[in-house]
Amino acid sequence: MPEAAAPATAPPPAFTPYQRFATGLLTLLQFAVILDFMIMSPLGAMIMPAMSMTAQQFGLVVSAYAFSAGISGLLTAGFADRFDRKKLLLFFYGGFLLGTLWCGLATSFESLLMARIVTGLFGGVIGSIVMAIAADLFEPALRGRVMGLLQGGFAASQVLGLPFGLYLATHWDWHAPFMALVAFGAVGGLLIAWRMKPVDAHLKLQNDRSAFGHLWHTVAVRRHLHAFLITALLTTGGFMIMPFASAFSVNNVGIDLQHLPMVYLVTGISTMFVAPLVGRLVDRFGPLPVFFTGSAITIVMVAIYTRLGPSSLTTLVVVNVILFAGIFSRMVPWQVVVTGIPAPEQRGAFTAINAALQQLAGGLAALVSGHIVSIGSDGKLEHFPWVGNVLIGTTLIVCVLLWQLQKSVPRKNPR
């Protein structure tokens, strides 16, 4: 029976020592996987001229990861609940590191495109496995804090990863961040193999005899389809803006390339505090009030950000900080809601399909944005506000869909 994401009526229990360790390990994995994807955006200002790429070609490189991740998620969804989640995590994480190594060795548009496809085939599934493990290990009353900490891996990738990656890229070349990420990511793989316990309780609940039957039974649930649609729409706007954020900051806002790491550093530091705070607010007040507040902030700040002209570094940093506060105030409560929707025996398949649709929607959005946005003769991005308009529209639609979804959630919190 699906779990409801409702406000806690009593103080939630504390984490056990192993839960604290597992949260830290899963956050480390989120850091590595998110950084691998996020680093493409700030490196865009270097990769495009270095490889003589057009905006359309760079959009294709970004979307290639998303499309391959989406296809991989759909292909593995039927098997996601038939194995120990730890073993699945090790397999896909190993492939992800190999794909990242290929990115660090790429010397042409074609080789980088293939490398991103391979990285997406493995890396795109990791997030869904992490979410399934988190839902298996933590009861609903703790998930707001857990999701806040996991999303903090996103912030940490900005605070620690992106500035350091940009430093390596500006002092050597754009390949260096990928090589450093492989070395760092290997530590996470060793910790999984050495210290993580098997995550296999769901195997005792499995009734489907075939992978296809399991996949069909997961997709056939109406509430699951409703959740998949929300995920796809939530992804669309962000994937349209992210690939061109660094080029927009440098060419339209007028920020010097050497100062670009400061934008990500300050934004990431603020987000490291915001994400866990949002998680606590979700556990206390419930996901809907937090989500709607974050959506309102996001709409206002996206309208401002995508229309920025030449501005100071301080102005861009302030806009980015508030914008990301709004974005995380949507991401954390949605993760709490979505992990409580499937039954434990369908959780792996559900999260795999959900992640796959997220990647496919994101890939399509990045590809479309590459055709909406163009580079003018002066190097500035043109038509960028239209990308912001798409995000605003999808945000409004998602608010309605989420309200409808939560109306049908049972009030009790069965395990």
Secondary structure, DSSP 8 states (H G I E B T S, - for coil): --------SS------HHHHHHHHHHHHHHHHHHHHHHTHHHHHHHHHHHTT--HHHHHHHHHHHHHHHHHHHHHHHTTTTSS-HHHHHHHHHHHHHHHHHHHHH--SHHHHHHHHHHHHHHHHHHHHHHHHHHHHHS-GGGHHHHHHHHHHHHHHIIIIIHHHHHHHHHHS-TTHHHHHHHHHHHHHHHHHHHH-----GGGGG---SSHHHHHHHHHT-HHHHHHHHHHHHHHHHHHHHGGGHHHHHHHTS---GGGHHHHHHHHHHHHHHHHHHHHHHHHHH-HHHHHHHHHHHHHHHHHHHTT--S--HHHHHHHHHHHHHHHHHHHHHHHHHHHTSS-GGGHHHHHHHHHHHHHHHHHHHHHHHHHH-EE-TTS-EESHHHHHHHHHHHHHHHHHHHHHHHHTS-SS---
